[in-house]
Amino acid sequence: MKQISKEKTGELMVLGETLMYSLFPIIVAHTTKIMPPILFAGLSTLMASITLFFYILYKKDLKSLKDKDTIKYTLGITLFIIIIPSILIFTGSSKTSGINTTILLQSEILFTFIIFGLFTAEKITLKKLIGALIVMTGTLFIIYNGSLEINTGDLLIIAGTFFYPIGHIFAKKALKISSTSTILFIRSFLGGIVLICISLLFENQDSSLTKIAIYWPLILFNGIFIYHLSKVLWYEGIKRLDISKAIPIGVGGYPAFSLLFAIVFLKEIPTIYQLIGLGTIVIGIFILIRKSKVVEPVGVE
């Protein structure tokens, strides 16, 4: 009973994160078309680190920031969850639609099962493999979208999701020795600084200060709610769940909400190929998260 309760708590936390995170593709799709995408990613990430620092002060947990193993694992998280994916996904989103951004982020599911099956103790069953292949089929519908012309932005988003599972391996290890808030602070602080430096070096900064002054509420919202509160729920959730179960619930749960937000806020109407792709992905996710008779072990070596 204790194991079931722990698993259910993890599922609820991941679902809570999903509801918040469903706004992420919409905010990214809107802001990256009007201001430098990597700059927006860096400012949002750094904003999250500020609120996290005050939370760590309140919890009197500053000593954990000196732990060498925590820093070592969190550097891996920062590189593979913040820096590389943000550069690829935010840049890609500026070159494609909000709906495509929403749906193509599901590619993380496929890469999760491949990477975790090869490099961790979690097993890839036939059911998981079939589900992942169906998700990939849906992704191909989105990329095609009625034309054989490949959108560079779509490919960048897919490439960005490849690195998330690698970062989650480091996250599982870090969570065994450190608190969620400490991990999030280190990754947000370092990642935010690196992204801002990259933006200043390589992106056109014309009118950037003016745009920051106009769109600071979105930077604030993305930093505090998407990069801070939702990620606290995520990390607390994966403490209690296998990554291969958490990813389909989290990444797979928000497309319907994001799709609705894209229609309402971005005025984007999904094409038939996008709808077929989304439907196919949902079927694949259902197969992946359908309850098995045997409870999977919690945790990764």
Beta strands, then each sheet from edge to edge (+ up, - down):
end
